[in-house]
Amino acid sequence: MTKIAVLGAGSWGTALANIASENGHDVRLWTHRADQVVEINQQHQNVKYLPDATLTDRLVATNDMLVAVKDVDIVLSVVPTKAVRQVAQQLTKALQELSQKVILAHATKGLEPGTYKRISEMLAEEVPEANRSALVVVSGPSHAEDVIKHDLTAVSIGSSDESAAKLLQLALSNHNFRAYTNHDLLGSELFAALKNIVAIGSGMLIGLGYGANAQAALITRSLVEMRELGLAMGAKESTLYELAGIGDLIVTGMSPNSRNYRAGVALGKGRDLQQVIDDMGMVIEGVSTTKAVYDFSKTYHVNMPITDAIYQALYENKPLREVIKDLMSRPLKSED
């Protein structure tokens, strides 16, 4: 039995905690909300994030960080990008008080606004090496709304520390949920962030009234941009064609369960960006990631016309149909 602390009781954090708990492991789900602790422990529900789900009664929630992480083998952070540092600082304080060292994993898909750092880079800065033995990322095509219903799901667990990745792999895997491992932490995190941009663009097309042809073209040509930027930044090309890359891109780019996709649909129907953000009630990671990747493309001298187009729509208020017309009117070229 592995002891695991999951930090963040949103939809994905709750789903992952539930899986590991159903698998027979000792899981503590940390949230800063006392009412959520009561709801999970007594009613075995998390209605705000997973309204139709009943959680296993083995799962224990707490809002006490010391209780959450005491004697655990793995800490899995699943908080929004904007909360990563704050929660990591609380984690560090607890680990230092307990004189404890853990495998530090995360399942957050985004880049830090302003610094554009990956989640593992943020965690490494906030949690000293004396309190962490490895950095691990969980990524891949995995909507929490489907996972909690035991839909068949496969994910990727990336880390340079193979033994740490395998321990989390064993903790999460069962007949419905299959985890693979890879050694490309950078690529797994980068591609997980990049696909959120594509999901917004895909939703925009549907909101405007376009169909599957347009979606397929967008997703396929976005793969080229993801590959070129990934290679420029040090990712392994093979990661792009596996679960952390194309797998996550397909499910996020075409599913209404994706917040980024739903945001794109609303924007395509003429909604204002700020109104969409306010109405969503949850973080739309792809919006800030678009700004980061737009800047990356200039820094690394990578041509990314689709990313540029989505940036223009989000940050320069350029009309969507004009953006699409410009994309489709570019000089003709070979796919090579």
C-alpha positions as a printed NumPy array, in Angstrom:
array([[  0.   ,   0.   ,   0.   ],
       [  1.321,   3.43 ,  -1.008],
       [  0.558,   6.523,   1.041],
       [ -0.398,   9.49 ,  -1.144],
       [ -1.392,  13.091,  -0.499],
       [ -3.341,  14.766,  -3.31 ],
       [ -3.327,  18.561,  -3.076],
       [ -6.348,  20.208,  -4.683],
       [ -9.934,  18.941,  -4.635],
       [-11.052,  20.23 ,  -8.008],
       [-12.403,  17.78 , -10.597],
       [ -9.057,  16.274, -11.633],
       [ -7.532,  16.144,  -8.166],
       [-10.65 ,  14.468,  -6.803],
       [-10.771,  11.952,  -9.663],
       [ -7.111,  10.975,  -9.223],
       [ -7.478,  10.702,  -5.452],
       [-10.561,   8.533,  -5.911],
       [ -8.74 ,   6.192,  -8.305],
       [ -5.805,   5.632,  -5.951],
       [ -8.15 ,   5.198,  -3.009],
       [-10.308,   2.679,  -4.898],
       [ -7.088,   0.816,  -5.668],
       [ -6.577,   0.269,  -1.94 ],
       [ -3.998,   2.938,  -1.19 ],
       [ -3.956,   5.327,   1.771],
       [ -5.015,   8.632,   0.171],
       [ -5.546,  12.017,   1.832],
       [ -7.147,  14.705,  -0.336],
       [ -6.186,  18.219,   0.777],
       [ -8.374,  21.262,   0.14 ],
       [ -8.347,  24.711,   1.72 ],
       [-12.15 ,  24.633,   2.004],
       [-13.574,  23.251,   5.253],
       [-17.048,  22.762,   3.723],
       [-15.548,  20.629,   0.977],
       [-13.831,  18.434,   3.581],
       [-17.192,  17.778,   5.255],
       [-18.911,  17.088,   1.937],
       [-16.291,  14.564,   0.802],
       [-15.905,  12.79 ,   4.142],
       [-19.564,  12.616,   5.108],
       [-21.506,  12.658,   1.832],
       [-18.772,  11.17 ,  -0.399],
       [-19.473,  13.803,  -3.033],
       [-17.833,  16.859,  -4.587],
       [-20.888,  18.4  ,  -6.173],
       [-19.312,  21.62 ,  -7.465],
       [-16.714,  19.828,  -9.586],
       [-18.124,  16.322, -10.138],
       [-21.884,  16.748,  -9.623],
       [-22.973,  13.256, -10.653],
       [-20.251,  11.24 ,  -8.911],
       [-20.229,   9.207,  -5.723],
       [-16.735,   8.915,  -4.248],
       [-15.352,   5.896,  -2.442],
       [-15.817,   6.023,   1.319],
       [-12.139,   5.1  ,   1.666],
       [-11.125,   8.577,   0.498],
       [-10.306,  10.982,   3.338],
       [-10.271,  14.764,   2.85 ],
       [ -8.579,  17.301,   5.112],
       [ -7.769,  20.997,   5.146],
       [ -4.736,  20.452,   7.407],
       [ -1.543,  20.217,   5.339],
       [  0.354,  18.46 ,   8.148],
       [ -2.313,  15.766,   8.373],
       [ -2.376,  15.433,   4.579],
       [  1.344,  14.822,   4.065],
       [  2.454,  13.071,   7.271],
       [  4.328,   9.846,   6.39 ],
       [  3.216,   9.846,   2.725],
       [  5.396,   8.438,  -0.069],
       [  4.001,  10.677,  -2.829],
       [  2.593,  14.201,  -2.881],
       [  0.52 ,  14.822,  -6.031],
       [ -0.252,  18.51 ,  -6.629],
       [ -3.366,  19.162,  -8.721],
       [ -4.011,  22.849,  -8.121],
       [ -4.417,  25.553, -10.812],
       [ -1.211,  27.11 , -12.131],
       [ -1.843,  30.389, -10.318],
       [ -2.   ,  28.543,  -6.96 ],
       [  1.019,  26.261,  -7.432],
       [  3.566,  28.416,  -5.606],
       [  1.317,  29.311,  -2.688],
       [  0.329,  25.689,  -2.053],
       [  3.936,  24.514,  -2.576],
       [  5.072,  26.948,   0.104],
       [  2.523,  25.472,   2.517],
       [  3.729,  22.015,   1.562],
       [  7.361,  22.934,   2.199],
       [  6.531,  24.289,   5.628],
       [  4.771,  21.04 ,   6.527],
       [  7.514,  18.786,   5.146],
       [ 10.186,  20.727,   6.998],
       [  8.221,  20.541,  10.242],
       [  7.89 ,  16.78 ,   9.728],
       [ 11.526,  16.377,   8.539],
       [ 10.105,  14.481,   5.588],
       [ 11.147,  13.795,   1.981],
       [  8.607,  12.801,  -0.702],
       [  8.221,  12.057,  -4.373],
       [  6.737,  15.299,  -5.716],
       [  4.301,  14.832,  -8.596],
       [  1.792,  17.122, -10.288],
       [ -1.072,  16.911, -12.768],
       [ -1.483,  20.595, -13.66 ],
       [ -1.429,  21.598, -17.325],
       [ -0.198,  25.14 , -17.815],
       [  2.661,  27.634, -17.696],
       [  3.192,  30.321, -15.083],
       [  1.982,  33.737, -16.276],
       [  4.813,  36.225, -16.522],
       [  7.726,  33.818, -16.018],
       [  6.385,  31.136, -18.415],
       [  7.919,  28.456, -16.228],
       [  6.682,  24.88 , -16.299],
       [  4.988,  23.486, -13.186],
       [  7.955,  21.289, -12.241],
       [ 10.227,  24.336, -12.414],
       [  7.913,  26.207, -10.045],
       [  7.775,  23.268,  -7.65 ],
       [ 11.546,  22.848,  -7.737],
       [ 11.959,  26.495,  -6.75 ],
       [  9.491,  26.275,  -3.864],
       [ 10.234,  22.821,  -2.407],
       [ 13.906,  22.277,  -1.392],
       [ 15.745,  19.168,  -2.585],
       [ 16.009,  18.075,   1.045],
       [ 12.234,  17.532,   0.987],
       [ 11.756,  15.957,  -2.456],
       [ 13.337,  12.908,  -4.055],
       [ 11.946,  13.233,  -7.592],
       [  9.766,  15.377,  -9.841],
       [  6.977,  13.64 , -11.756],
       [  4.143,  14.764, -14.06 ],
       [  0.841,  13.034, -14.872],
       [ -0.498,  13.977, -18.309],
       [ -2.476,  12.563, -21.209],
       [ -6.084,  12.343, -22.494],
       [ -8.05 ,  12.214, -19.262],
       [-11.164,  14.26 , -18.582],
       [-12.055,  13.947, -14.909],
       [-15.763,  13.728, -15.755],
       [-15.105,  10.491, -17.68 ],
       [-12.463,   9.081, -15.333],
       [-14.775,   9.311, -12.321],
       [-17.327,   7.213, -14.278],
       [-14.629,   4.569, -14.874],
       [-14.414,   5.242, -18.589],
       [-11.384,   3.525, -20.142],
       [ -8.459,   5.935, -19.816],
       [ -4.714,   5.886, -20.46 ],
       [ -2.27 ,   8.483, -19.154],
       [  1.454,   9.142, -19.206],
       [  3.666,   9.582, -16.138],
       [  6.839,  11.473, -17.003],
       [ 10.008,  11.71 , -14.919],
       [ 13.754,  11.31 , -15.194],
       [ 13.451,   9.117, -12.09 ],
       [ 12.026,   5.84 , -13.406],
       [ 11.453,   4.267,  -9.982],
       [  9.384,   7.269,  -8.845],
       [  7.31 ,   7.195, -12.034],
       [  6.705,   3.458, -11.633],
       [  5.521,   3.859,  -8.041],
       [  2.843,   6.339,  -9.128],
       [  2.063,   4.164, -12.159],
       [  1.307,   1.22 ,  -9.878],
       [ -0.76 ,   3.358,  -7.502],
       [ -3.065,   4.655, -10.261],
       [ -3.393,   1.708, -12.655],
       [ -6.382,  -0.665, -12.675],
       [ -8.73 ,  -2.316, -15.191],
       [-10.19 ,   1.046, -16.263],
       [ -7.228,   3.379, -15.829],
       [ -3.867,   2.481, -17.385],
       [ -0.722,   4.525, -16.762],
       [  2.418,   4.421, -18.907],
       [  5.786,   5.95 , -18.011],
       [  8.184,   8.094, -20.032],
       [ 11.441,   9.915, -19.359],
       [ 10.542,  13.272, -20.92 ],
       [  9.375,  15.55 , -18.109],
       [  9.915,  18.708, -20.181],
       [  8.045,  17.464, -23.233],
       [  5.18 ,  16.022, -21.192],
       [  4.624,  19.37 , -19.458],
       [  5.138,  21.521, -22.544],
       [  2.798,  19.592, -24.833],
       [  0.16 ,  19.39 , -22.075],
       [  0.173,  23.186, -21.968],
       [  0.292,  23.74 , -25.736],
       [ -2.773,  21.623, -26.481],
       [ -4.943,  24.005, -24.441],
       [ -4.321,  26.709, -27.053],
       [ -5.448,  24.382, -29.821],
       [ -8.564,  23.467, -27.834],
       [ -9.583,  27.126, -27.685],
       [ -9.074,  27.436, -31.44 ],
       [-11.026,  24.242, -32.11 ],
       [-13.919,  25.48 , -30.006],
       [-13.863,  28.809, -31.817],
       [-14.354,  27.007, -35.138],
       [-17.368,  25.098, -33.834],
       [-18.813,  28.247, -32.277],
       [-18.549,  29.947, -35.665],
       [-20.42 ,  27.089, -37.329],
       [-17.552,  25.182, -38.96 ],
       [-17.388,  21.38 , -38.833],
       [-15.117,  18.363, -38.445],
       [-13.031,  19.184, -41.53 ],
       [-11.971,  22.478, -39.999],
       [-11.256,  20.875, -36.624],
       [ -9.141,  18.128, -38.182],
       [ -7.136,  20.639, -40.2  ],
       [ -6.514,  22.811, -37.149],
       [ -5.456,  19.94 , -34.904],
       [ -3.181,  18.352, -37.508],
       [ -1.418,  21.564, -38.47 ],
       [ -1.102,  22.508, -34.791],
       [  0.915,  19.323, -34.294],
       [  3.538,  20.797, -36.614],
       [  3.783,  23.938, -34.496],
       [  3.946,  21.91 , -31.281],
       [  6.713,  19.745, -32.725],
       [  8.849,  22.659, -33.881],
       [  8.575,  24.567, -30.617],
       [  9.08 ,  21.41 , -28.585],
       [ 12.274,  20.527, -30.417],
       [ 13.556,  24.087, -30.048],
       [ 12.968,  23.934, -26.295],
       [ 14.484,  20.481, -25.746],
       [ 11.497,  18.133, -25.769],
       [ 11.679,  14.673, -27.335],
       [  9.774,  14.454, -30.611],
       [  8.492,  10.971, -29.71 ],
       [  6.585,  12.42 , -26.737],
       [  4.447,  14.47 , -29.121],
       [  3.13 ,  11.307, -30.796],
       [  2.222,   9.58 , -27.552],
       [ -0.379,  10.098, -24.806],
       [  1.163,  13.293, -23.409],
       [  1.094,  14.835, -26.873],
       [ -1.361,  13.84 , -29.558],
       [ -3.524,  11.858, -27.134],
       [ -4.143,  14.863, -24.925],
       [ -4.49 ,  17.12 , -27.966],
       [ -7.286,  15.013, -29.487],
       [ -9.414,  14.714, -26.353],
       [ -8.989,  18.341, -25.297],
       [ -9.409,  19.706, -28.79 ],
       [-12.71 ,  17.976, -29.518],
       [-14.548,  17.382, -26.246],
       [-17.162,  19.586, -24.525],
       [-15.678,  18.359, -21.23 ],
       [-12.674,  20.595, -21.943],
       [-12.968,  24.056, -20.375],
       [-10.652,  25.45 , -23.055],
       [-12.81 ,  23.974, -25.816],
       [-16.01 ,  25.317, -24.23 ],
       [-14.411,  28.729, -23.864],
       [-13.524,  28.668, -27.56 ],
       [-17.084,  27.749, -28.519],
       [-18.418,  30.683, -26.496],
       [-15.915,  33.046, -28.106],
       [-16.876,  31.724, -31.544],
       [-20.488,  32.569, -30.777],
       [-19.513,  36.16 , -30.099],
       [-19.09 ,  36.203, -26.331],
       [-16.582,  38.606, -24.779],
       [-13.416,  36.977, -23.383],
       [-13.777,  38.406, -19.885],
       [-17.417,  37.368, -19.772],
       [-16.444,  33.824, -20.8  ],
       [-13.792,  33.694, -18.066],
       [-16.247,  34.982, -15.468],
       [-19.013,  32.595, -16.508],
       [-16.741,  29.537, -16.598],
       [-16.037,  29.708, -12.868],
       [-12.884,  27.627, -13.348],
       [ -9.436,  28.433, -14.724],
       [ -9.078,  28.465, -18.535],
       [ -5.363,  27.628, -18.718],
       [ -5.152,  28.07 , -22.489],
       [ -5.747,  31.825, -22.346],
       [ -2.568,  32.661, -20.44 ],
       [ -0.693,  29.85 , -22.198],
       [ -1.43 ,  31.504, -25.549],
       [  0.44 ,  34.609, -24.44 ],
       [  3.361,  32.524, -23.163],
       [  3.672,  30.45 , -26.321],
       [  3.308,  33.498, -28.566],
       [  6.342,  34.955, -26.784],
       [  8.168,  31.593, -26.916],
       [  7.73 ,  31.521, -30.701],
       [  9.537,  34.858, -30.989],
       [ 12.293,  33.897, -28.543],
       [ 13.004,  30.553, -30.232],
       [ 12.338,  31.833, -33.789],
       [  9.643,  29.242, -34.507],
       [  6.935,  30.005, -37.066],
       [  3.553,  29.36 , -35.388],
       [  0.786,  30.916, -37.515],
       [ -2.078,  29.143, -35.708],
       [ -0.826,  30.271, -32.314],
       [ -0.359,  33.784, -33.716],
       [ -3.935,  33.758, -34.973],
       [ -5.404,  32.655, -31.65 ],
       [ -3.258,  35.26 , -29.89 ],
       [ -4.647,  37.962, -32.178],
       [ -8.19 ,  36.873, -31.396],
       [ -7.647,  36.739, -27.632],
       [ -5.308,  39.661, -27.02 ],
       [ -5.741,  42.023, -29.96 ],
       [ -9.517,  41.675, -30.398],
       [ -9.117,  40.82 , -34.063],
       [-12.41 ,  39.467, -35.466],
       [-12.37 ,  35.673, -35.707],
       [-13.499,  35.461, -39.298],
       [-10.764,  37.893, -40.292],
       [ -8.224,  35.783, -38.387],
       [ -9.377,  32.653, -40.219],
       [ -9.343,  34.397, -43.597],
       [ -5.744,  35.499, -43.029],
       [ -4.716,  31.965, -42.019],
       [ -6.322,  30.385, -45.076],
       [ -4.879,  33.046, -47.411],
       [ -1.216,  32.54 , -46.53 ],
       [  1.193,  31.575, -49.354],
       [  0.734,  27.964, -50.432],
       [  3.424,  25.506, -49.334],
       [  4.393,  21.881, -48.988],
       [  3.546,  19.901, -45.84 ],
       [  7.221,  19.007, -45.452]])
